[in-house]
């Protein structure tokens, strides 16, 4: 076990499962103190118990990332508990498919406005850090059109643009802002694991577009996330990094 992030205080929103959980686990394994949240209380409690096995400080509470008041409360209580914040990870996603009004509202309220609110709430405390970094988890869906999930793709495109705007705005305050754009990631209980059996035609169609020949894993997103938050990436800001096994190329 390394301690690359010993003494680092990390907030991970949307950390009860999948990519957010893997990012929190990776930070904890390398010495970081953590504050996590997700909408479901049971999932947050279970995730916190698992993270504590690394022997790090872990604080956790439920938070609906479509609710601005709840975001403000979670960020404030987390910063108070950890004594500040160095890294903010917004893994919030409604992941609403389709093109109805509900999908548009859910995706923009959580994926875009949730990221805006999280960053705004943490900004003052981030300016007190010598290694301040914000990381948004977006998607390669934001790089092009989508007929299957137009609202989701449009929200991620907005988040990609927001990454650049926030990076430019916060650079004078020495806060770096970057985004990771995962391709199709498969993990237990995740949408692609479910579709493998519920919609094998779609699963195989998407899999055929991945030149690497398989879906990605959450660990393959977590490790680049640690790099972007580390001192090794101190000259990187405003970037959107696709991690997709070449899926976006096809």
C-alpha positions, 0 to 999 in steps of 0.5 A: 500500500502506498500513501501518495495521498496521505493528508489529502482530504477528498470529497466524492459525490455519488460514491456508493457504487460503480465508478464513484465507489472505485474512486473513493476506494483508490483514494482511501488505499493511498492514504486520503481522508474521505467524505462520501455521499449518494442518494441512498442511505443504505448504500452510503452506509455500506460504502463507508464501512468498506472504506474504513477498512483502509484505516482512514477517516471516512465521513458519509451521509445521504445527499440527493444531488438534484437538491441544492440545499442538500448539496450545500449541507453535505459539502459544508459538513464534510469540510468541517469534519475533514478540516478542509478539502483538497480534491472534489470529485463529482460522479453525480449522474441521473443516467436518465435514458430517453428524450421525454421531459423527465429525462432532460430535467433529471440529467441536467439537474444532476449531471450539470447543475449538480456539478455546478453546485458542488463546485460552488459550495466547495470553492472557498475551501478549495482556495485554501488548499495547495493542491486543489483539484476538481474532477467531473465524471462525464462520458464519451456520450457527450462527444457526439449525437445519440438517438438512444439517450439524447438527453443524457448525451446533451447533458454530458456535452454540457458538462464537458464544456463546463469543465473548460469554463470552470478551469478558466474561471478558477485558474487564478485561484489555483484550482484545477478542473478536469473531466474523465469521459468513461466509455462503456463500463461494466460492474456488478449491479451496473447498467451494462451488466444488467443489459447483458441479460435483459438486452443482449442485442444492445450489449453485443452491439455496443461491445462490437464497437470497442476495439479493445474487445471488452467493456471497461472496469471501474478500476480503469477509471479510478486510477486515472482519476488519482493521477489527475488529482495528484501533483504529477498532473499539476500543470493539467487543467481544463482537459476532458480525458476519454477512457474507453478502450478506443470505443470513441474511435469507432 
